[in-house]
Amino acid sequence: MGSESVLRAPASALLLTRLGMERGVPAAESLRGTGLRMADLANPDQPVTAEQEMTVIANLVRTLGDPPGLGLDAGLRYHLTTYGIWGFALISSPTLRSAISVGLRYLDLTYSFCRMTPVEAGDELTLVLDASAAPEELRRFLLERDAAAIHTIQRELLAAPSRLHRVSFAFAPPAGGLARYTEVFGLRPEFGAAADSVSFDRASLDSPLPQAEPLTASLAEAQCRRLLEQRRTRTGLPNRVREVLLGRPQAPPTVVEVASRLHLSPRTLRRRLSEEGTSYRCLLDEVREELADELLDAGRLTVEEVAYRLGYAETSSFTHAFRWWKGVSPRAHRRAVRAHPRPGHR
């Protein structure tokens, strides 16, 4: 996880820079050496590399003198909404166990620099955190941040006060005391442990989550899958346009609105897309075709409802477009999928 080949959204870098500002670190100091400005981080379409975010963390830790608990204060700010579609996939999952499974599967869509390995034994499911790939001087911050962020996500998934079953850190207990750690986790972590880890009570793993919604979970996971693939293989302007379009499938933004979101003129947007062998219309059709596949295959919506969710005023217009994409009608496509399910399709 945390692959440097996967671009990130700017939310984490912005969150960290604001944390520094609250502690007296100027934004320019936190962003030193990144090539980024605060104005860039305010643009949700600004890609940020893992290396740039790591530089922000290094600047913050160095300038503040690496105080124990700094990572905890950062981790508490990472809410489900901070992660975009990844967080949406988790909160709509049926159980905590399935949310953890989806979260680990698409961990490269988060801001973590730790590897996470699930281990289920006894009355616990444990996530073992491994920050060994990060610079040694930043590992405590990264481990604290991820542990606190996991706890924040757990509370928000359950929509109720909750605590982790156990928290363990391999580093020594801080000289300044454990009060902040106990306050954050609601329990006293173990220090000097064999591994860095957070553990969940196994009894809570299969209870229904309060905001579970199977269709939404399926669609959100499908978008996570596509987004991860796009971030790994398509990092140019077409990918950024696709992400804007995916955010509003029922009321797709016009080319003028997309251009405005990307801080381009409509003419420049059209020209640059043309240079990359595509167009706004092609990308919109591509997004609609992929979402139509997912919605029809899920089988819970009528063709009319699928058409509506994809922004078509008339079902006939959707049917015509689908025939153009697939060579068959939406209903014929659905019958074929049911007769010959795709591997892994539920």
N, C-alpha and C positions, 0 to 999 in steps of 0.2 A: 504494500500500500504506500501511499505518498509518493508515487512514481514521479520523477522529475520530468517525464515525457508528457504528463497530463497537465494541461493548463487548469488554473483555478479561477473561480470568481473572485472579485476584489473584496468581498465582505470581511474575510478574516484579516487581511492586511489593514483594512480600515478600522476594524475593531481594536486591533493591537495598537495602531497609531493613536487612537483616541484614549486607550488605557494609558499610554505614555504621556499624553497631554495632560490627563488628570493628575499625573504624578510629577508634572513640571518639565517633561521632556518635549521640546518643540517638535512639531510634525516633521520639519526638515531634517532633524537629527535622526528620528526613527526611520525616515525614508532615505537616508544617506546611502549612496551606492546602489540604489535600486533603479534609478531612472524614472521613478514614479513621483507624482505630485498628489496632494490631497484632492485636487480636482479630478484626477484620473480615478481615484478610489471611489469617488461619488458616482461614477458612471458604471451602472451594473453590467455593461457589456465590455468593460475593460478587462482583457485577460491578464492574469498574474501568474508568473511561473513559480514553482516550488522554491527555486533558488532566490527569487525576489522576496518571497514571504520569509524564508529562513534568514535573509539579511535583515529584515525588519526585526525579527526576534533577537538576533545577535546584537543589533544596535540597542534594543530596549534593555536586554539583560546587562550589557556592558555599561550603559549609561547609568542605570539604577543600582549597579553593584550586585546584581544577582541575589536579591533578598529572598529567603525562604518564603514560600507561599505566593510568590508573584504569579506562578503558573496557575495556582488555584483561582486567583482573582480573574485571570484571563478566561479560564475554562468555564466559570459561572456565566459568562456572557455569550456562550455558544448555545443558542436556543435552537429548537427544531426549525424555526423559520429562517435561521441563519444559513441553513444548508440547501434551501430551495427545494427542488423536486425530490432530493434524497430524504429530507425531513418529512415531506408529504407522504412518501412511500412508507416510512416507518409508522407514522401516526395512524395511517389507514390500515395497517396490518392487523390480522385477527388476534394475535397474541404477542406477548413480550418475546417468546421464543422465536416466532416468525419475524418479528421486527429486528431482532439481533441477527438472524440469518441473512435477511435482506441487507441490513446495514453493513455487515462484513463483506457481502458479495460485491457491493458497490462502494467500498471504502475509499477508492481513489477519487470519488466525487466529494470527499470531505477535505478537511484541512490538516489532518493528522500526519505526523512524520514517524509514527510508531507502527510497527507491525503488530497485528493482533491475532492471537491464536486461541480459539475456544477449547476448553477442556471441561467435560462434564463428569463429575465424580461425586459420590456421596450425596449430600443434600445441597450441592452447589453447581452452578455453571460459572466457570471462571474464564475471564478474558485475560490472557497473559500478554503484557505490553512489552515490546522490544524496541528500544530507541537506539540500539547500537550503531545504526547507520548514520546517525546525526553526530555533529561535533560533540565531544565529551562535555565541554563547558555549557552546553545547552540542554543536556539530557534531563536534568532535574526539572527544568521549566517545562519541557515537552511532556514528561510523564505526569507532572502535576496537572498540566492543562488538560490532557486527555482524560485523566481520572475524574476531574471535576466536570468536564463536559459530558462524560458518560453518565454521571450522577444527575446532571441537569436534564439530559434527554430522558432518563428513566422516570424522573418526576413528571415530566411533561407528557410522556406516553401514558402514564397511569392516571394523570389528572388528579393527583392526590399526594399529600405528603408521604414520602417514602425514603428509605435509605438502602444503600447497598448492603449485602450480607457481610462482606469483608473487603478491606482495602489493604494492600501490602506494597511496600516500597523497599527496594534493595539498598537505597542510600541511607546514610545514618540519620537519626532524628535531629531536627534543627536545634541549634543552641538556644534559640529564642523561645523554645517551648512548643507545645503541640496544640495550643488553644484554637488556632485558626483551622488546623486540619480537622479537629473534632467538631468544630462549628460547621464546617462545610459538609462533611460526610455524615454527621450525626453519630459517629462512632470514632473510636481511637484507632487509627491505622497502625499496622505493624511496620516497624522500620528494621533495616538490616536483614530483610527477608531474602530467601533464595531467589526470588523473582519479583518483578513489578507486576501487580495484577489487581483487578477488581472482580468481585464475585457477587452473583445474584443468588437469592434463595430459590432453589429448584421448585419449591411449591408454588411460586408465583408465575412461573414461566408460561403455563398453559391457560391461565385465566384470560377471558376475553378483554381486549382493550376497549375503553369507553368510546373511542371514535373509530372503531373498526368499520370498514366498508369494503367488501371483497372486490367489487368492480373497480372502485377507485384505486385500491391497492394494486390490482393487476395492471391498470393503465399507468400508474405512477412507476411501477417497476419496469414496464416496457420503455418508458421515457428515460429512466435511469440507464437502461441498457444502451439505448441509442445515443444518449448524451455522452456516456463514457466512450463509446466507439468513436463518436465524432471528435471528442477532445483528444483522443489518441491518434487519429488519422487525418482529421480535417480541422485545421486550426485557423484557417483564413476567414475572409469576409463571408463566404457562403455559409459557413458554420454559425457565425454570429447572427446572420439573418434568420437561419433556421431556429435558433434558440428564441429569438424574439417572436417568431410565428408560433412556436410551440406554446408560448405563454398565453396565447389568446386564440385557441382553435375555433371557438364558437363565434367570435367576432374578429376575424383576422385584421391586423392593422394594414392600412394602405401602404403603398410604396413610399408615400410622402411621410407617413408616421414612422415607418421603419427607418428611413433616412434620418429623420430627426432624432430617433433614439440612438443612432450610431454616430451622430454629430457629422453627418454628411449632407450634401445637397442631393435631391433626387437624381439629378443628372449625373453626379459623380458616382452615386450608388449604382445606377444602371450601367455606367461605363465600366466600373471595376468588376461588377458581376459578369459582364460580357467578356472581359479580358480573361476571366477564370472559367469561361465556357458554360455559363448558366445565366439565369435571369430571376427576377422576383417571382414571376408567374411559375417558372419551373420549380423553384424552391417551395412555393405555396402548394403546388400540386404534389410534390414529393412528401411534404409534411402531412397533407390530407390523405394521401394514399396509405401511408404508414399507420396513421391513426385509424383510418377506416378498417384496415386489416385487423388491428387489435380489437376494435369495438365489435366488429362482426364476428370474429373468432370467439370472443368471450361469450357471445350468444345470449346476453341478458337484455339487450336492447332491440327494438324493432328497427327495420331499415329506415323508417320515417324518423325515429329518434336519433339514429346515427347521423342521418342527413342534417338534422337540426343542430346536433352537437358540433358538427364540422362547419357550420355557418352557411348552409345552403337554404335559401328561402323556399325552394320547391324540391320535393323528393325526386321528381323527374330529372332535375338538373344534376343531382348527386348520382342517380342511376346512369345517366349519360356519361358523366365523368368516370365512373367506376368501370363501365364497359370499355372506355378508351384506355384505362390503365391495365385492366386484367383480361379484356376480351370476353367477359361474361357479366351477367347482372349480379348485383349484391346478393340476391337470394340464391342464385345458382352457386356462387362462391361459397356461401355459408353451408349449403347442402353438401358440397364437395369436401369441405373441411370436416364436417361431421361424419361423413362416410369414410374419410381417410385422415384421421387426426395426425397432426404434426408430432414428431418425437418431443416428449416433454410437455405437450399442450394439455391443459387440464380442462 
